[in-house]
Amino acid sequence: MRSKEDNQSTKMTILRFVCASLALASAYPAAAQTYPSQPIRMIAPFPPGGSVDITARLIAEPLGGQLGTRIIIDNRSGASGNIGMEAAARAAADGYTIVLNTIPLVTNQSLFDKLAWDPIRDFAPIGMVATSPHVLVVPNKTPASNVQELLRLARANPGKLTYASAGVGTTFHLCAEMFKDATNSFILHVPYRGGGPALTDTLGGQVDMSFPTVAAALPHVKAGTLRALAVTGAERFPLLPEVPTLREAGLKDFQFSQWLALLAPARTPPEIVT
């Protein structure tokens, strides 16, 4: 079970970014006097259980309290975040729909033909919310207790080991492909419709490994249902002090972190988003 101290520390890390980055309720007099007058919808373009969903739920209550309204989470998953991003792009530009996303915001244009949304044309940035390293985890059935044991297993069985991702172009996917390239290993990619389903099948042993964010993996690592082999940041993560970095595990130049940002539909009044 995740301890109260772990939960509070994770919340405070994210909330510091929220307080520093968000300015939905600005001092502009025209909108400040009337906004918000109804609940705000926050689209999370991935299903429950992944890092985007977890972060959205962590920031919804304090942000709603700051604004004096409710923040309602709307999970619109599918197509590596494209379904949710299209819904956000088409929403009324009135400040009552915002969207939280991560690296697919900038990678999906290169990965998909004929996207129905454009990150520059269709959105107004609100601010960065959080950054987080990823963590290499394996289910208990995978016979590896450290990175070098996992690599020996992968090299002895090329193309037989699998890793789960939250979808093509997501941070799970990019981080794992960087790992494969850095280690010259052949591990098969199994894409899911989000980080939650990917983590569920990793827990169940349907895949051999995954690279979720620390926030998503932490309760399962603490509960002993996943084994953390290494974190992808430059330093050890405070809530997993016993887990080495990939640099410490022998990948001297490896570093990877996820960022999350809030956006509003383009043409949302600047007094709301600035």
C-alpha positions in Angstrom: 0.0 0.0 0.0 1.2 3.5 -0.7 2.0 5.3 2.5 0.5 8.6 3.6 3.9 10.2 3.5 4.5 9.0 -0.1 1.1 10.3 -1.2 1.6 13.7 0.4 5.1 14.1 -1.0 3.9 13.3 -4.6 1.0 15.7 -4.2 3.2 18.5 -2.9 5.7 18.0 -5.8 3.0 18.4 -8.4 1.1 21.2 -6.5 4.3 23.3 -6.4 4.3 23.3 -10.2 0.6 24.1 -10.2 0.9 27.1 -8.0 3.9 28.3 -9.9 2.6 27.7 -13.4 -1.2 28.2 -13.5 -2.9 31.6 -13.9 -6.4 30.8 -15.1 -7.9 33.4 -12.8 -5.9 36.5 -13.7 -6.3 40.0 -12.6 -7.8 41.2 -15.9 -11.0 42.9 -14.8 -13.4 41.9 -17.5 -13.1 38.1 -17.1 -12.0 38.1 -13.4 -15.4 39.5 -12.4 -17.4 36.7 -14.1 -15.1 33.7 -14.6 -15.7 31.0 -13.7 -19.4 30.8 -13.3 -19.7 27.0 -14.0 -17.6 23.8 -13.6 -14.5 23.5 -15.8 -13.9 20.3 -17.8 -10.3 19.0 -17.9 -9.8 16.6 -20.7 -7.3 13.8 -20.0 -6.6 12.2 -23.4 -5.6 8.9 -21.8 -7.6 6.3 -19.7 -7.6 6.1 -15.9 -4.5 4.8 -14.2 -1.8 6.5 -16.3 0.3 9.5 -15.4 -1.9 12.0 -17.3 -5.0 10.8 -15.5 -3.3 10.7 -12.1 -1.9 14.2 -12.4 -5.2 15.5 -13.6 -6.9 14.1 -10.5 -4.2 15.4 -8.2 -4.5 19.0 -9.5 -8.2 19.1 -10.0 -9.3 19.8 -6.4 -6.7 22.4 -5.4 -7.1 24.2 -8.8 -10.9 24.1 -8.4 -10.6 25.5 -4.9 -8.3 28.3 -6.2 -10.9 29.2 -8.9 -14.0 28.7 -6.7 -15.5 26.0 -9.0 -15.4 22.3 -9.7 -12.9 20.7 -12.1 -14.4 17.7 -13.8 -12.0 15.1 -15.3 -13.1 13.8 -18.8 -11.1 10.8 -19.9 -11.1 10.8 -23.7 -8.7 8.0 -24.6 -7.5 6.5 -27.9 -5.1 6.9 -30.8 -2.2 8.0 -28.6 -4.1 10.9 -27.2 -5.5 12.2 -30.5 -9.2 11.6 -29.7 -9.0 13.7 -26.5 -6.9 16.4 -28.2 -9.4 16.7 -31.1 -12.2 17.0 -28.6 -10.4 19.8 -26.8 -9.5 21.6 -30.1 -13.2 21.6 -31.1 -14.5 22.8 -27.7 -15.8 26.3 -27.2 -13.0 28.7 -26.4 -14.6 30.1 -23.3 -12.3 28.8 -20.6 -14.6 26.0 -19.5 -12.6 23.3 -21.3 -8.9 22.7 -20.7 -6.7 19.7 -21.6 -3.7 18.1 -19.9 -1.2 16.3 -22.1 2.4 15.3 -22.4 4.9 14.5 -25.2 2.3 13.4 -27.8 1.4 17.0 -27.9 4.6 17.5 -30.0 5.3 14.1 -31.4 2.0 13.1 -32.9 2.3 15.4 -35.8 5.3 13.4 -37.0 3.7 10.0 -36.2 0.2 10.3 -37.7 -1.0 11.5 -41.1 -3.9 13.9 -41.3 -4.2 14.9 -37.7 -7.5 16.7 -36.9 -5.7 19.0 -34.5 -2.6 21.2 -34.5 -0.7 22.0 -31.3 0.1 25.6 -32.5 -3.1 26.5 -34.4 -5.6 24.9 -32.1 -4.3 25.6 -28.6 -3.3 28.4 -26.2 -0.7 27.3 -23.6 -1.6 27.8 -19.9 1.5 26.4 -18.3 3.7 23.5 -17.3 2.3 21.4 -14.5 4.9 18.8 -13.6 7.9 16.8 -14.6 8.6 13.2 -13.7 11.2 10.5 -14.4 10.1 7.1 -15.6 11.0 3.8 -14.0 11.9 0.5 -15.5 9.6 -2.1 -13.9 9.2 -5.8 -14.3 6.4 -8.1 -13.0 7.4 -10.6 -10.3 7.5 -13.4 -12.9 10.3 -11.8 -14.9 13.5 -13.4 -13.6 15.6 -10.3 -13.3 16.5 -8.3 -10.2 18.6 -5.6 -11.8 19.2 -4.0 -15.2 22.1 -6.2 -16.2 20.2 -9.4 -15.4 17.3 -8.1 -17.6 19.7 -7.3 -20.5 21.3 -10.8 -20.3 17.8 -12.3 -20.4 16.9 -10.1 -23.4 20.1 -10.9 -25.3 19.7 -14.6 -24.7 16.1 -14.4 -26.1 16.1 -11.8 -28.9 12.6 -10.8 -29.9 10.9 -12.9 -27.2 10.7 -10.4 -24.4 8.0 -7.7 -24.6 7.4 -4.2 -23.1 4.1 -2.4 -22.7 3.6 1.2 -23.7 0.8 3.7 -23.4 0.6 3.9 -27.2 2.8 4.8 -30.1 4.7 8.1 -29.5 4.0 8.3 -25.8 6.7 8.7 -23.2 6.5 5.0 -22.3 7.2 4.2 -25.9 10.0 6.7 -26.5 11.8 5.8 -23.3 11.7 2.1 -24.0 13.0 2.6 -27.6 15.8 4.8 -26.2 16.6 2.0 -23.8 16.7 -0.6 -26.6 18.9 1.6 -28.7 21.3 2.3 -25.8 21.6 -1.4 -24.9 21.4 -2.8 -28.4 18.6 -5.1 -27.4 15.7 -6.5 -29.3 12.5 -6.3 -27.2 9.0 -6.3 -28.8 6.7 -3.3 -28.4 3.1 -4.0 -27.2 1.2 -0.7 -27.4 -1.9 -0.1 -25.3 -4.6 2.6 -25.3 -3.0 4.3 -22.3 -0.7 4.0 -19.3 -3.3 2.4 -17.1 -4.0 -0.6 -19.3 -0.3 -1.0 -20.0 0.5 -1.0 -16.3 -2.4 -3.5 -15.6 -0.9 -6.0 -18.0 2.6 -5.5 -16.7 1.3 -6.2 -13.2 -0.4 -9.4 -14.6 2.7 -10.6 -16.3 1.2 -10.4 -19.8 4.3 -8.4 -20.8 7.8 -8.6 -19.4 8.6 -5.0 -18.6 7.4 -1.4 -18.9 8.6 2.2 -18.4 5.7 4.0 -16.5 6.2 7.2 -14.7 7.2 7.0 -11.1 3.8 8.5 -10.0 2.0 5.6 -11.8 4.3 2.8 -10.7 5.0 3.9 -7.1 2.1 2.3 -5.2 2.7 -1.0 -7.0 6.4 -1.0 -6.3 5.8 -0.2 -2.6 3.2 -3.0 -2.5 5.7 -5.5 -3.9 3.6 -6.3 -7.0 6.2 -4.7 -9.4 9.9 -4.8 -9.2 11.7 -1.4 -9.9 15.1 -1.9 -11.6 16.1 1.7 -12.4 14.8 5.2 -12.7 15.4 7.3 -15.8 16.3 10.6 -14.2 19.7 12.1 -13.6 19.4 11.3 -9.8 17.7 8.8 -7.7 14.0 9.5 -6.9 13.4 10.6 -3.3 10.5 8.2 -2.8 12.5 5.3 -4.3 15.9 5.9 -2.7 17.0 2.3 -3.0 16.4 2.2 -6.8 19.4 3.2 -8.9 19.4 5.4 -12.0 20.0 3.8 -15.4 23.3 5.7 -15.4 24.3 3.9 -12.2 23.2 0.7 -13.8 25.7 1.1 -16.7 23.9 3.4 -19.2 26.1 6.4 -18.5 24.4 8.9 -20.9 20.8 7.8 -20.3 18.3 10.4 -19.0 14.6 10.7 -19.7 11.8 12.6 -18.0 8.1 13.3 -18.8 6.6 16.8 -18.7 2.9 17.6 -18.5 1.3 20.8 -19.6 -2.2 22.4 -19.5 -3.7 24.1 -22.6 -7.0 25.7 -23.6 -8.6 25.9 -27.0 -7.2 28.6 -29.3 -9.0 31.9 -29.1 -9.8 31.5 -25.4 -9.7 35.0 -24.0 -6.1 35.9 -23.0 -7.3 37.3 -19.7 -8.3 33.7 -18.8 -5.2 31.8 -19.9 -2.4 34.3 -19.0 
